[in-house]
């Protein structure tokens, strides 16, 4: 398992060398919504493999099916055809095994619960003892730099802090996979940059597999080991870009030639994808 063991992360190399199945395997996936009239094809012929320990971003225009693809991985939507396996089992089995944490676009915190009690909510549902719930919650709040805010309420926090609470809640039961649906999209650029840096450090510390939906090319390039470029609806994968940027990254790197080259390839893929508009 890639995760926290006595507070330390297993390395990505160890996870890959263990012979464990990929974090996500998708083959021949199609999803058609029945709208009561004409059928709407949301995803078409999607093939994707995500290695354990990778940070993969899904990027594409609005309505291309990025969030829908993430929801299929989470078993919140069912594919019309094709196969989806998460950690070597079906998406449904992975959901039932609590194999992933999900971070939504909005923090979705309960206003009447403190930060600590928002984070412990999944653990309460799981029936863990109170002492263990609190110990786990305090540990993940430390990971997202919110130690000292345990007794605050969501309305006392900034938008960025609320989203960090949401990330801590998703990490509280130590899932192997973290699914993130454009969690920083509503934040200003300065806060978004700050949280990008924090998320990158968190990923490096925990060794989790992260699949991250974004509309931002700089965000995708800065965070990712691989970038999946999608076309307008019906969502298809146009390109999969492996990043050769160093693991240790700073925001200044965005001015480098290497960063610009990857961003250019992403932008070219998005432009090429519009050839599917009339498909």
N, C-alpha and C positions, 0 to 999 in steps of 0.2 A: 504494500500500500504506500502511495506517495502521500505523506502527510506529516503531522507532528508526532514525534516519538520522544517523550521526555523533553519536549520543548525544542527539539532539533529536527531539521528537515532532512529527509532522505534525498540524496542527489538525484538529478534527472538521469544521469548515466546509470546509477544503480537500478532505478526503476525500469529503464529500457533493457538492461542486462538480465533482469530477473526472469525474462521470458513471459511476463504477463501480457495479456492481450492489449491492443490499443485502447485508449480512453474512449474513443468513439469510432465506429465503423459504419458508414452509410453507403449503400449500394443501390443504384437504380431507383432512387426515391422520386415519387411523384405525389403531389397533393392537389386534389381538385375539390373546391368548395361548391356545394349545392346551395345556390342562393334563392332557390324557389323559382328561378327563371332560367337564364342561360348559366351554364356551369362556368366557374372561374378557376383557371389553373394557376395556382399560387407558386408551385415548385415543379420543375421538370428535369428529369434525368440527372439528379444530383448524386454524385459519388464523392465521398470525402472520408479520409482517415486522419484522425488526430492522435498523435503519439502522446503517451503519458509524460507529463511535465512540460508540455508545450504551452505557449501562450499564443492562441490563434484568434485573429480578429476577422469578423465578417463585415465587409463593407460593400455598399451599393446604394443606389438611389432609393428614395422613399417609395415604399410599396413593392420592393423587389422580393420580399419574402425572408429577409434576414431574421426578424423576430419569429416568424413562423417556423423557420428551420430550427431555431433555438428551442422553440416550444415543442417541436417534434422530438428533439433529443431528450427533453424533460418529460415526455409522455403527457404533455398538456394538449397536444394535437396528435391525431393519428394519420399516418400516411395512407394515401389511396393505394399505393403499390410500392414495392421495394422493401429493403430491410434496413433496420436501424439497430445497432448493438452498442451498448454503453458498458464499458468494463467487461466485455465478453458476454453479456446477457442482454435480453431484450430491454427496450426503454422502460417498459412497464415494470419488469423485475428490478431494474436499477432504481426506479422511483420508490418502489415498495421497500427496497433495501436502504433507502436514504443515501444513495451513492453520490448525490450532487446537492449543492446549494445554489439557490437562484436569487439573483439580485435584479429587481425590477427597475424600470426607468424612474419611478418615484419611490422614496424610501418606504412608504406603506407602514409607518410606525403607529402604534396605538398611543394616542395623546395622553391617556390616563395612566399609562404604565411608565415607570422610570426607564432610563437607558438600560440599566441592569436587567430589569424585568422584561423589556422588549427583547433583549438578547437571549434570555433564558426561556422564552416562550416555546421554541421547538423542543427544548429539553424537558419542559413540563409535559408537553404532549407525549413525549417518549417515556415519561414516567420515571425519570432519573431522580435520585434523592436531592433534597434542597442544597446540601453542602456541595455536592458534585456539580450541580447546576451553576452555583455561584462561582465555584473555582474555575470552571470552564469559561464562563462569561467574562470573568476578570482577566483571564489569560488572553482571550481574543480581543478584548477591548484594549489591552496593552499592545497587541500587534498592530492595531489601527490608531495608536497614539491617543486613546481616549481615557487613560487612567486618570481618575479624579473627577470624572463626569458621570459616574455610575448612578448617582441619585438625582441627576437632572432629568427634566422631562423634555420630550421632543421640541415643544414650543420654545424652550430656552436655548436651543442650539441653532447654529447657522445651517444653511442647506447642505454645505459640504460635510459638516459634522453629522447631520442626520443620515447622509448616505454612507458615511463610515460606520454608523451604528447598524445600518442595513447589511453592510458587508460582514461585520462582526457576527450578526445573527446567522448569516448564511454559513459562516465558518464554525459556529458553536458546536456542531455535532461532528466536526472533523470529516467532511465529505472529501472524496478523492477528486471531485470535479466541481469547478465553480463556473456557473453559467451567468453571464452578466449582460443584461439588455440595455445598452446605452445608458449606464448609470450616471454619467456626468453631463448628459446632453443639455440639461436645464440650467447648468451653472455658468457663471461668467468665466472668461478665458483665464484669468489669473488663478481662480480657484481650481479650474479644470487642470491647469498645468501642475499645480501643487498636488492634486489627488492622483494625477498620472504618475508622478514621482513616487508617491506613497504606495500606490498599487504595485508598481514595479518592484519596490523593495519588499513588499509583502509577498509577492509571488516568488521572489528569490529566496526568501526566508523559509517559506512553507513547502516549496516544491509542488504545489498544486497544479493540476491542469486547468487552464483558464480558456474559456471560449467567450469572446467579447464582441458585442454588436456595437458598431459606431458608424456615423456619417462622416467622421473627420479623418482625412488622409494623414495629417501630421500625428494625430493620436494613434492611428493604426500602426504607422511606421515606428513611432517611438516605443510602443509597448510590445510589439509582437515578435515572436520567432517566425511565424508564418502569417501571411495575409491572404484571405480568401476573397476574391473580387467577384461580385455577383451582378448579373444583368437585370434590367427592368423586367417586370412581370411578363411572362412567367419566369420566376427566379431560376437561373442557371449559373453554374460556376464558370466564369470567364477565364480566370487565371488563379493560380496558387503560387505565391511568391515567398520563397525562403529568404529570410533576412540574414545578412552576414555582418550586421552591426555587432559590436562587442556586447557582452552580457551587462557590463557596468555602463550605464547610460546616464547622460545629463541632458538637460534641456538645450544647452549650447550645441549639442551634437546635431540639432536640427539645421544648423547653418553649414554642415559639412557636405562635401561632394557625394559621399556614400549615401547619406540620408536623402539628398536630393534625387539621386539616381533611383532609389527604391520608390520614392514618392512619385517620380515621373512614370515609372512602370505601372503603379496603381492607377494614376490618372489616365494613362493610355488605355488600360483595361476597362475603366469605367466608360471612357468615350467609345471604345470599340463595342462595348456591350449594347449600346443604343441601336446597333444594327438588328437587334432582336425585337425592336419595338412593334413591328408589324407581324411578328410570328403568330 
